[in-house]
Amino acid sequence: MASLASSLQSLKLSSSPFNHGSTPLSSLSKPISFPNTRKPGLVPAIRAMKTMQGRVVCATSDKTVAVEVTRLAPHPKYKRRVRMKKKYQAHDPENEFKVGDVVRLEKSRPISKTKSFVALPVLKRNDLGIPMESQQPSP
C-alpha cells in the first residue's frame, strides 16, 4: 500500500494553473485580435445581389409584378453550369410593366411580406446615346 502511494506521488503532475480548474477564466490571457486593415473610405462595400435583371411573367396584381430571374449556376453533383430560375415579387407603383418586359430589380426595404424589390425599366444599348455600328454612316 505504501508503494502504491509513493508511485502516485511520483506520477503527480507538476503544478499548473489548468489543473482541476483552479484558475478563474478572467485571469487567463485574451486571444490576440488582428487589426482592421480595411480603410473605410478607400474600399467600396461589397453589394452582392442588390440588383438583378429578369422578365415579367405576371402583371395581374395592382402595383405588383412577378419577375422571373434566370442565372447560371454549377450543378451540385455534375458541376456543369445549368440555368436556375427563380420568381420574385416586385413593386410596380405605376403599373407600367406588362408581361414579357425586361426589368431591373433593385433591393429596397420590405414593402410587404413577399415584396422587397422595386421594378425599374432596363436601359437598352441604343438608349445610352451611343450609335450602334449599323446606325453609323458609312464613309
Phi and psi in radians as a Rosetta constraint file:
Dihedral C 1 N 2 CA 2 C 2 CIRCULARHARMONIC -1.175 0.35
Dihedral N 2 CA 2 C 2 N 3 CIRCULARHARMONIC -0.632 0.35
Dihedral C 2 N 3 CA 3 C 3 CIRCULARHARMONIC -1.187 0.35
Dihedral N 3 CA 3 C 3 N 4 CIRCULARHARMONIC -0.605 0.35
Dihedral C 3 N 4 CA 4 C 4 CIRCULARHARMONIC -1.149 0.35
Dihedral N 4 CA 4 C 4 N 5 CIRCULARHARMONIC -0.724 0.35
Dihedral C 4 N 5 CA 5 C 5 CIRCULARHARMONIC -1.171 0.35
Dihedral N 5 CA 5 C 5 N 6 CIRCULARHARMONIC -0.683 0.35
Dihedral C 5 N 6 CA 6 C 6 CIRCULARHARMONIC -1.201 0.35
Dihedral N 6 CA 6 C 6 N 7 CIRCULARHARMONIC -0.607 0.35
Dihedral C 6 N 7 CA 7 C 7 CIRCULARHARMONIC -1.216 0.35
Dihedral N 7 CA 7 C 7 N 8 CIRCULARHARMONIC -0.592 0.35
Dihedral C 7 N 8 CA 8 C 8 CIRCULARHARMONIC -1.194 0.35
Dihedral N 8 CA 8 C 8 N 9 CIRCULARHARMONIC -0.631 0.35
Dihedral C 8 N 9 CA 9 C 9 CIRCULARHARMONIC -1.113 0.35
Dihedral N 9 CA 9 C 9 N 10 CIRCULARHARMONIC -0.698 0.35
Dihedral C 9 N 10 CA 10 C 10 CIRCULARHARMONIC -1.272 0.35
Dihedral N 10 CA 10 C 10 N 11 CIRCULARHARMONIC -0.479 0.35
Dihedral C 10 N 11 CA 11 C 11 CIRCULARHARMONIC -1.470 0.35
Dihedral N 11 CA 11 C 11 N 12 CIRCULARHARMONIC -0.142 0.35
Dihedral C 11 N 12 CA 12 C 12 CIRCULARHARMONIC -1.076 0.35
Dihedral N 12 CA 12 C 12 N 13 CIRCULARHARMONIC 2.319 0.35
Dihedral C 12 N 13 CA 13 C 13 CIRCULARHARMONIC -1.238 0.35
Dihedral N 13 CA 13 C 13 N 14 CIRCULARHARMONIC 2.684 0.35
Dihedral C 13 N 14 CA 14 C 14 CIRCULARHARMONIC -1.154 0.35
Dihedral N 14 CA 14 C 14 N 15 CIRCULARHARMONIC 2.763 0.35
Dihedral C 14 N 15 CA 15 C 15 CIRCULARHARMONIC -1.192 0.35
Dihedral N 15 CA 15 C 15 N 16 CIRCULARHARMONIC 2.273 0.35
Dihedral C 15 N 16 CA 16 C 16 CIRCULARHARMONIC -2.415 0.35
Dihedral N 16 CA 16 C 16 N 17 CIRCULARHARMONIC 2.549 0.35
Dihedral C 16 N 17 CA 17 C 17 CIRCULARHARMONIC -1.172 0.35
Dihedral N 17 CA 17 C 17 N 18 CIRCULARHARMONIC -0.200 0.35
Dihedral C 17 N 18 CA 18 C 18 CIRCULARHARMONIC -1.678 0.35
Dihedral N 18 CA 18 C 18 N 19 CIRCULARHARMONIC -0.085 0.35
Dihedral C 18 N 19 CA 19 C 19 CIRCULARHARMONIC -1.213 0.35
Dihedral N 19 CA 19 C 19 N 20 CIRCULARHARMONIC 2.255 0.35
Dihedral C 19 N 20 CA 20 C 20 CIRCULARHARMONIC 1.017 0.35
Dihedral N 20 CA 20 C 20 N 21 CIRCULARHARMONIC 0.376 0.35
Dihedral C 20 N 21 CA 21 C 21 CIRCULARHARMONIC 1.132 0.35
Dihedral N 21 CA 21 C 21 N 22 CIRCULARHARMONIC 0.579 0.35
Dihedral C 21 N 22 CA 22 C 22 CIRCULARHARMONIC -1.336 0.35
Dihedral N 22 CA 22 C 22 N 23 CIRCULARHARMONIC -0.342 0.35
Dihedral C 22 N 23 CA 23 C 23 CIRCULARHARMONIC -1.684 0.35
Dihedral N 23 CA 23 C 23 N 24 CIRCULARHARMONIC 2.233 0.35
Dihedral C 23 N 24 CA 24 C 24 CIRCULARHARMONIC -1.187 0.35
Dihedral N 24 CA 24 C 24 N 25 CIRCULARHARMONIC 2.660 0.35
Dihedral C 24 N 25 CA 25 C 25 CIRCULARHARMONIC -1.149 0.35
Dihedral N 25 CA 25 C 25 N 26 CIRCULARHARMONIC -0.441 0.35
Dihedral C 25 N 26 CA 26 C 26 CIRCULARHARMONIC -1.212 0.35
Dihedral N 26 CA 26 C 26 N 27 CIRCULARHARMONIC -0.438 0.35
Dihedral C 26 N 27 CA 27 C 27 CIRCULARHARMONIC -1.501 0.35
Dihedral N 27 CA 27 C 27 N 28 CIRCULARHARMONIC -0.166 0.35
Dihedral C 27 N 28 CA 28 C 28 CIRCULARHARMONIC -1.317 0.35
Dihedral N 28 CA 28 C 28 N 29 CIRCULARHARMONIC 2.642 0.35
Dihedral C 28 N 29 CA 29 C 29 CIRCULARHARMONIC -1.248 0.35
Dihedral N 29 CA 29 C 29 N 30 CIRCULARHARMONIC 2.594 0.35
Dihedral C 29 N 30 CA 30 C 30 CIRCULARHARMONIC -1.496 0.35
Dihedral N 30 CA 30 C 30 N 31 CIRCULARHARMONIC 2.653 0.35
Dihedral C 30 N 31 CA 31 C 31 CIRCULARHARMONIC -1.163 0.35
Dihedral N 31 CA 31 C 31 N 32 CIRCULARHARMONIC 2.643 0.35
Dihedral C 31 N 32 CA 32 C 32 CIRCULARHARMONIC -1.339 0.35
Dihedral N 32 CA 32 C 32 N 33 CIRCULARHARMONIC 2.259 0.35
Dihedral C 32 N 33 CA 33 C 33 CIRCULARHARMONIC -1.801 0.35
Dihedral N 33 CA 33 C 33 N 34 CIRCULARHARMONIC 2.498 0.35
Dihedral C 33 N 34 CA 34 C 34 CIRCULARHARMONIC -1.467 0.35
Dihedral N 34 CA 34 C 34 N 35 CIRCULARHARMONIC 2.481 0.35
Dihedral C 34 N 35 CA 35 C 35 CIRCULARHARMONIC -1.216 0.35
Dihedral N 35 CA 35 C 35 N 36 CIRCULARHARMONIC 2.644 0.35
Dihedral C 35 N 36 CA 36 C 36 CIRCULARHARMONIC -1.333 0.35
Dihedral N 36 CA 36 C 36 N 37 CIRCULARHARMONIC 1.993 0.35
Dihedral C 36 N 37 CA 37 C 37 CIRCULARHARMONIC -1.583 0.35
Dihedral N 37 CA 37 C 37 N 38 CIRCULARHARMONIC -0.077 0.35
Dihedral C 37 N 38 CA 38 C 38 CIRCULARHARMONIC -1.466 0.35
Dihedral N 38 CA 38 C 38 N 39 CIRCULARHARMONIC 2.180 0.35
Dihedral C 38 N 39 CA 39 C 39 CIRCULARHARMONIC -1.452 0.35
Dihedral N 39 CA 39 C 39 N 40 CIRCULARHARMONIC 2.309 0.35
Dihedral C 39 N 40 CA 40 C 40 CIRCULARHARMONIC -1.144 0.35
Dihedral N 40 CA 40 C 40 N 41 CIRCULARHARMONIC -0.584 0.35
Dihedral C 40 N 41 CA 41 C 41 CIRCULARHARMONIC -1.624 0.35
Dihedral N 41 CA 41 C 41 N 42 CIRCULARHARMONIC -0.278 0.35
Dihedral C 41 N 42 CA 42 C 42 CIRCULARHARMONIC -1.614 0.35
Dihedral N 42 CA 42 C 42 N 43 CIRCULARHARMONIC -0.617 0.35
Dihedral C 42 N 43 CA 43 C 43 CIRCULARHARMONIC -1.800 0.35
Dihedral N 43 CA 43 C 43 N 44 CIRCULARHARMONIC 2.137 0.35
Dihedral C 43 N 44 CA 44 C 44 CIRCULARHARMONIC -1.251 0.35
Dihedral N 44 CA 44 C 44 N 45 CIRCULARHARMONIC 2.635 0.35
Dihedral C 44 N 45 CA 45 C 45 CIRCULARHARMONIC -1.240 0.35
Dihedral N 45 CA 45 C 45 N 46 CIRCULARHARMONIC 2.559 0.35
Dihedral C 45 N 46 CA 46 C 46 CIRCULARHARMONIC -1.449 0.35
Dihedral N 46 CA 46 C 46 N 47 CIRCULARHARMONIC 2.155 0.35
Dihedral C 46 N 47 CA 47 C 47 CIRCULARHARMONIC -2.122 0.35
Dihedral N 47 CA 47 C 47 N 48 CIRCULARHARMONIC 1.477 0.35
Dihedral C 47 N 48 CA 48 C 48 CIRCULARHARMONIC -1.462 0.35
Dihedral N 48 CA 48 C 48 N 49 CIRCULARHARMONIC 2.403 0.35
Dihedral C 48 N 49 CA 49 C 49 CIRCULARHARMONIC 1.033 0.35
Dihedral N 49 CA 49 C 49 N 50 CIRCULARHARMONIC 0.621 0.35
Dihedral C 49 N 50 CA 50 C 50 CIRCULARHARMONIC -1.486 0.35
Dihedral N 50 CA 50 C 50 N 51 CIRCULARHARMONIC -0.507 0.35
Dihedral C 50 N 51 CA 51 C 51 CIRCULARHARMONIC -2.243 0.35
Dihedral N 51 CA 51 C 51 N 52 CIRCULARHARMONIC 2.507 0.35
Dihedral C 51 N 52 CA 52 C 52 CIRCULARHARMONIC -2.430 0.35
Dihedral N 52 CA 52 C 52 N 53 CIRCULARHARMONIC 2.888 0.35
Dihedral C 52 N 53 CA 53 C 53 CIRCULARHARMONIC -2.220 0.35
Dihedral N 53 CA 53 C 53 N 54 CIRCULARHARMONIC 2.412 0.35
Dihedral C 53 N 54 CA 54 C 54 CIRCULARHARMONIC -2.773 0.35
Dihedral N 54 CA 54 C 54 N 55 CIRCULARHARMONIC -3.091 0.35
Dihedral C 54 N 55 CA 55 C 55 CIRCULARHARMONIC -1.983 0.35
Dihedral N 55 CA 55 C 55 N 56 CIRCULARHARMONIC 2.399 0.35
Dihedral C 55 N 56 CA 56 C 56 CIRCULARHARMONIC -1.258 0.35
Dihedral N 56 CA 56 C 56 N 57 CIRCULARHARMONIC 2.212 0.35
Dihedral C 56 N 57 CA 57 C 57 CIRCULARHARMONIC -1.951 0.35
Dihedral N 57 CA 57 C 57 N 58 CIRCULARHARMONIC -0.302 0.35
Dihedral C 57 N 58 CA 58 C 58 CIRCULARHARMONIC -2.641 0.35
Dihedral N 58 CA 58 C 58 N 59 CIRCULARHARMONIC 2.267 0.35
Dihedral C 58 N 59 CA 59 C 59 CIRCULARHARMONIC -2.345 0.35
Dihedral N 59 CA 59 C 59 N 60 CIRCULARHARMONIC 0.540 0.35
Dihedral C 59 N 60 CA 60 C 60 CIRCULARHARMONIC -1.434 0.35
Dihedral N 60 CA 60 C 60 N 61 CIRCULARHARMONIC -0.449 0.35
Dihedral C 60 N 61 CA 61 C 61 CIRCULARHARMONIC -1.355 0.35
Dihedral N 61 CA 61 C 61 N 62 CIRCULARHARMONIC 2.721 0.35
Dihedral C 61 N 62 CA 62 C 62 CIRCULARHARMONIC -1.376 0.35
Dihedral N 62 CA 62 C 62 N 63 CIRCULARHARMONIC 2.198 0.35
Dihedral C 62 N 63 CA 63 C 63 CIRCULARHARMONIC 1.095 0.35
Dihedral N 63 CA 63 C 63 N 64 CIRCULARHARMONIC 0.348 0.35
Dihedral C 63 N 64 CA 64 C 64 CIRCULARHARMONIC -2.439 0.35
Dihedral N 64 CA 64 C 64 N 65 CIRCULARHARMONIC 2.381 0.35
Dihedral C 64 N 65 CA 65 C 65 CIRCULARHARMONIC -2.218 0.35
Dihedral N 65 CA 65 C 65 N 66 CIRCULARHARMONIC 2.576 0.35
Dihedral C 65 N 66 CA 66 C 66 CIRCULARHARMONIC -1.716 0.35
Dihedral N 66 CA 66 C 66 N 67 CIRCULARHARMONIC 2.172 0.35
Dihedral C 66 N 67 CA 67 C 67 CIRCULARHARMONIC -2.059 0.35
Dihedral N 67 CA 67 C 67 N 68 CIRCULARHARMONIC 2.260 0.35
Dihedral C 67 N 68 CA 68 C 68 CIRCULARHARMONIC -1.711 0.35
Dihedral N 68 CA 68 C 68 N 69 CIRCULARHARMONIC 2.118 0.35
Dihedral C 68 N 69 CA 69 C 69 CIRCULARHARMONIC -1.856 0.35
Dihedral N 69 CA 69 C 69 N 70 CIRCULARHARMONIC 2.232 0.35
Dihedral C 69 N 70 CA 70 C 70 CIRCULARHARMONIC -1.919 0.35
Dihedral N 70 CA 70 C 70 N 71 CIRCULARHARMONIC 2.309 0.35
Dihedral C 70 N 71 CA 71 C 71 CIRCULARHARMONIC -2.408 0.35
Dihedral N 71 CA 71 C 71 N 72 CIRCULARHARMONIC 2.781 0.35
Dihedral C 71 N 72 CA 72 C 72 CIRCULARHARMONIC -1.715 0.35
Dihedral N 72 CA 72 C 72 N 73 CIRCULARHARMONIC 2.277 0.35
Dihedral C 72 N 73 CA 73 C 73 CIRCULARHARMONIC -2.483 0.35
Dihedral N 73 CA 73 C 73 N 74 CIRCULARHARMONIC 2.633 0.35
Dihedral C 73 N 74 CA 74 C 74 CIRCULARHARMONIC -1.238 0.35
Dihedral N 74 CA 74 C 74 N 75 CIRCULARHARMONIC 2.431 0.35
Dihedral C 74 N 75 CA 75 C 75 CIRCULARHARMONIC -1.161 0.35
Dihedral N 75 CA 75 C 75 N 76 CIRCULARHARMONIC 2.402 0.35
Dihedral C 75 N 76 CA 76 C 76 CIRCULARHARMONIC -1.037 0.35
Dihedral N 76 CA 76 C 76 N 77 CIRCULARHARMONIC -0.619 0.35
Dihedral C 76 N 77 CA 77 C 77 CIRCULARHARMONIC -1.736 0.35
Dihedral N 77 CA 77 C 77 N 78 CIRCULARHARMONIC -0.785 0.35
Dihedral C 77 N 78 CA 78 C 78 CIRCULARHARMONIC -1.638 0.35
Dihedral N 78 CA 78 C 78 N 79 CIRCULARHARMONIC -0.155 0.35
Dihedral C 78 N 79 CA 79 C 79 CIRCULARHARMONIC 1.078 0.35
Dihedral N 79 CA 79 C 79 N 80 CIRCULARHARMONIC 0.229 0.35
Dihedral C 79 N 80 CA 80 C 80 CIRCULARHARMONIC -1.531 0.35
Dihedral N 80 CA 80 C 80 N 81 CIRCULARHARMONIC 2.563 0.35
Dihedral C 80 N 81 CA 81 C 81 CIRCULARHARMONIC -1.319 0.35
Dihedral N 81 CA 81 C 81 N 82 CIRCULARHARMONIC 2.180 0.35
Dihedral C 81 N 82 CA 82 C 82 CIRCULARHARMONIC -2.170 0.35
Dihedral N 82 CA 82 C 82 N 83 CIRCULARHARMONIC 2.768 0.35
Dihedral C 82 N 83 CA 83 C 83 CIRCULARHARMONIC -1.414 0.35
Dihedral N 83 CA 83 C 83 N 84 CIRCULARHARMONIC 2.211 0.35
Dihedral C 83 N 84 CA 84 C 84 CIRCULARHARMONIC -1.946 0.35
Dihedral N 84 CA 84 C 84 N 85 CIRCULARHARMONIC 2.315 0.35
Dihedral C 84 N 85 CA 85 C 85 CIRCULARHARMONIC -2.029 0.35
Dihedral N 85 CA 85 C 85 N 86 CIRCULARHARMONIC 2.491 0.35
Dihedral C 85 N 86 CA 86 C 86 CIRCULARHARMONIC -2.555 0.35
Dihedral N 86 CA 86 C 86 N 87 CIRCULARHARMONIC 2.468 0.35
Dihedral C 86 N 87 CA 87 C 87 CIRCULARHARMONIC -1.781 0.35
Dihedral N 87 CA 87 C 87 N 88 CIRCULARHARMONIC 2.388 0.35
Dihedral C 87 N 88 CA 88 C 88 CIRCULARHARMONIC -2.148 0.35
Dihedral N 88 CA 88 C 88 N 89 CIRCULARHARMONIC 2.551 0.35
Dihedral C 88 N 89 CA 89 C 89 CIRCULARHARMONIC -1.591 0.35
Dihedral N 89 CA 89 C 89 N 90 CIRCULARHARMONIC 2.289 0.35
Dihedral C 89 N 90 CA 90 C 90 CIRCULARHARMONIC -2.243 0.35
Dihedral N 90 CA 90 C 90 N 91 CIRCULARHARMONIC 2.650 0.35
Dihedral C 90 N 91 CA 91 C 91 CIRCULARHARMONIC -1.458 0.35
Dihedral N 91 CA 91 C 91 N 92 CIRCULARHARMONIC 2.255 0.35
Dihedral C 91 N 92 CA 92 C 92 CIRCULARHARMONIC -2.261 0.35
Dihedral N 92 CA 92 C 92 N 93 CIRCULARHARMONIC 1.506 0.35
Dihedral C 92 N 93 CA 93 C 93 CIRCULARHARMONIC -1.107 0.35
Dihedral N 93 CA 93 C 93 N 94 CIRCULARHARMONIC -0.551 0.35
Dihedral C 93 N 94 CA 94 C 94 CIRCULARHARMONIC -1.751 0.35
Dihedral N 94 CA 94 C 94 N 95 CIRCULARHARMONIC 0.115 0.35
Dihedral C 94 N 95 CA 95 C 95 CIRCULARHARMONIC 0.892 0.35
Dihedral N 95 CA 95 C 95 N 96 CIRCULARHARMONIC 0.823 0.35
Dihedral C 95 N 96 CA 96 C 96 CIRCULARHARMONIC -1.611 0.35
Dihedral N 96 CA 96 C 96 N 97 CIRCULARHARMONIC -0.272 0.35
Dihedral C 96 N 97 CA 97 C 97 CIRCULARHARMONIC -1.708 0.35
Dihedral N 97 CA 97 C 97 N 98 CIRCULARHARMONIC 2.471 0.35
Dihedral C 97 N 98 CA 98 C 98 CIRCULARHARMONIC -1.991 0.35
Dihedral N 98 CA 98 C 98 N 99 CIRCULARHARMONIC 2.972 0.35
Dihedral C 98 N 99 CA 99 C 99 CIRCULARHARMONIC -1.108 0.35
Dihedral N 99 CA 99 C 99 N 100 CIRCULARHARMONIC 2.282 0.35
Dihedral C 99 N 100 CA 100 C 100 CIRCULARHARMONIC 1.774 0.35
Dihedral N 100 CA 100 C 100 N 101 CIRCULARHARMONIC -0.251 0.35
Dihedral C 100 N 101 CA 101 C 101 CIRCULARHARMONIC -1.228 0.35
Dihedral N 101 CA 101 C 101 N 102 CIRCULARHARMONIC 2.542 0.35
Dihedral C 101 N 102 CA 102 C 102 CIRCULARHARMONIC -1.663 0.35
Dihedral N 102 CA 102 C 102 N 103 CIRCULARHARMONIC 2.206 0.35
Dihedral C 102 N 103 CA 103 C 103 CIRCULARHARMONIC -2.240 0.35
Dihedral N 103 CA 103 C 103 N 104 CIRCULARHARMONIC 2.833 0.35
Dihedral C 103 N 104 CA 104 C 104 CIRCULARHARMONIC -1.869 0.35
Dihedral N 104 CA 104 C 104 N 105 CIRCULARHARMONIC 2.272 0.35
Dihedral C 104 N 105 CA 105 C 105 CIRCULARHARMONIC -1.715 0.35
Dihedral N 105 CA 105 C 105 N 106 CIRCULARHARMONIC 2.247 0.35
Dihedral C 105 N 106 CA 106 C 106 CIRCULARHARMONIC -2.087 0.35
Dihedral N 106 CA 106 C 106 N 107 CIRCULARHARMONIC 2.317 0.35
Dihedral C 106 N 107 CA 107 C 107 CIRCULARHARMONIC -1.156 0.35
Dihedral N 107 CA 107 C 107 N 108 CIRCULARHARMONIC 2.427 0.35
Dihedral C 107 N 108 CA 108 C 108 CIRCULARHARMONIC -2.522 0.35
Dihedral N 108 CA 108 C 108 N 109 CIRCULARHARMONIC -3.035 0.35
Dihedral C 108 N 109 CA 109 C 109 CIRCULARHARMONIC -1.162 0.35
Dihedral N 109 CA 109 C 109 N 110 CIRCULARHARMONIC 2.743 0.35
Dihedral C 109 N 110 CA 110 C 110 CIRCULARHARMONIC -1.098 0.35
Dihedral N 110 CA 110 C 110 N 111 CIRCULARHARMONIC 2.152 0.35
Dihedral C 110 N 111 CA 111 C 111 CIRCULARHARMONIC -1.602 0.35
Dihedral N 111 CA 111 C 111 N 112 CIRCULARHARMONIC -0.629 0.35
Dihedral C 111 N 112 CA 112 C 112 CIRCULARHARMONIC -2.597 0.35
Dihedral N 112 CA 112 C 112 N 113 CIRCULARHARMONIC -2.906 0.35
Dihedral C 112 N 113 CA 113 C 113 CIRCULARHARMONIC -1.103 0.35
Dihedral N 113 CA 113 C 113 N 114 CIRCULARHARMONIC -0.654 0.35
Dihedral C 113 N 114 CA 114 C 114 CIRCULARHARMONIC -1.924 0.35
Dihedral N 114 CA 114 C 114 N 115 CIRCULARHARMONIC -0.157 0.35
Dihedral C 114 N 115 CA 115 C 115 CIRCULARHARMONIC -1.842 0.35
Dihedral N 115 CA 115 C 115 N 116 CIRCULARHARMONIC 2.083 0.35
Dihedral C 115 N 116 CA 116 C 116 CIRCULARHARMONIC -2.405 0.35
Dihedral N 116 CA 116 C 116 N 117 CIRCULARHARMONIC 0.337 0.35
Dihedral C 116 N 117 CA 117 C 117 CIRCULARHARMONIC -2.208 0.35
Dihedral N 117 CA 117 C 117 N 118 CIRCULARHARMONIC 2.693 0.35
Dihedral C 117 N 118 CA 118 C 118 CIRCULARHARMONIC -2.030 0.35
Dihedral N 118 CA 118 C 118 N 119 CIRCULARHARMONIC 2.298 0.35
Dihedral C 118 N 119 CA 119 C 119 CIRCULARHARMONIC -1.486 0.35
Dihedral N 119 CA 119 C 119 N 120 CIRCULARHARMONIC 2.257 0.35
Dihedral C 119 N 120 CA 120 C 120 CIRCULARHARMONIC -2.220 0.35
Dihedral N 120 CA 120 C 120 N 121 CIRCULARHARMONIC 2.604 0.35
Dihedral C 120 N 121 CA 121 C 121 CIRCULARHARMONIC -1.201 0.35
Dihedral N 121 CA 121 C 121 N 122 CIRCULARHARMONIC 2.627 0.35
Dihedral C 121 N 122 CA 122 C 122 CIRCULARHARMONIC -1.643 0.35
Dihedral N 122 CA 122 C 122 N 123 CIRCULARHARMONIC 2.315 0.35
Dihedral C 122 N 123 CA 123 C 123 CIRCULARHARMONIC -1.337 0.35
Dihedral N 123 CA 123 C 123 N 124 CIRCULARHARMONIC 2.202 0.35
Dihedral C 123 N 124 CA 124 C 124 CIRCULARHARMONIC -1.409 0.35
Dihedral N 124 CA 124 C 124 N 125 CIRCULARHARMONIC 2.873 0.35
Dihedral C 124 N 125 CA 125 C 125 CIRCULARHARMONIC -1.062 0.35
Dihedral N 125 CA 125 C 125 N 126 CIRCULARHARMONIC -0.707 0.35
Dihedral C 125 N 126 CA 126 C 126 CIRCULARHARMONIC -1.376 0.35
Dihedral N 126 CA 126 C 126 N 127 CIRCULARHARMONIC -0.118 0.35
Dihedral C 126 N 127 CA 127 C 127 CIRCULARHARMONIC -1.428 0.35
Dihedral N 127 CA 127 C 127 N 128 CIRCULARHARMONIC -0.145 0.35
Dihedral C 127 N 128 CA 128 C 128 CIRCULARHARMONIC -1.405 0.35
Dihedral N 128 CA 128 C 128 N 129 CIRCULARHARMONIC -0.135 0.35
Dihedral C 128 N 129 CA 129 C 129 CIRCULARHARMONIC 1.592 0.35
Dihedral N 129 CA 129 C 129 N 130 CIRCULARHARMONIC 0.013 0.35
Dihedral C 129 N 130 CA 130 C 130 CIRCULARHARMONIC -1.723 0.35
Dihedral N 130 CA 130 C 130 N 131 CIRCULARHARMONIC 2.099 0.35
Dihedral C 130 N 131 CA 131 C 131 CIRCULARHARMONIC -1.229 0.35
Dihedral N 131 CA 131 C 131 N 132 CIRCULARHARMONIC 2.504 0.35
Dihedral C 131 N 132 CA 132 C 132 CIRCULARHARMONIC -1.325 0.35
Dihedral N 132 CA 132 C 132 N 133 CIRCULARHARMONIC 2.897 0.35
Dihedral C 132 N 133 CA 133 C 133 CIRCULARHARMONIC -1.044 0.35
Dihedral N 133 CA 133 C 133 N 134 CIRCULARHARMONIC -0.689 0.35
Dihedral C 133 N 134 CA 134 C 134 CIRCULARHARMONIC -1.214 0.35
Dihedral N 134 CA 134 C 134 N 135 CIRCULARHARMONIC -0.381 0.35
Dihedral C 134 N 135 CA 135 C 135 CIRCULARHARMONIC -1.615 0.35
Dihedral N 135 CA 135 C 135 N 136 CIRCULARHARMONIC -0.184 0.35
Dihedral C 135 N 136 CA 136 C 136 CIRCULARHARMONIC -1.328 0.35
Dihedral N 136 CA 136 C 136 N 137 CIRCULARHARMONIC 2.478 0.35
Dihedral C 136 N 137 CA 137 C 137 CIRCULARHARMONIC -1.183 0.35
Dihedral N 137 CA 137 C 137 N 138 CIRCULARHARMONIC 2.427 0.35
Dihedral C 137 N 138 CA 138 C 138 CIRCULARHARMONIC -1.437 0.35
Dihedral N 138 CA 138 C 138 N 139 CIRCULARHARMONIC 2.513 0.35
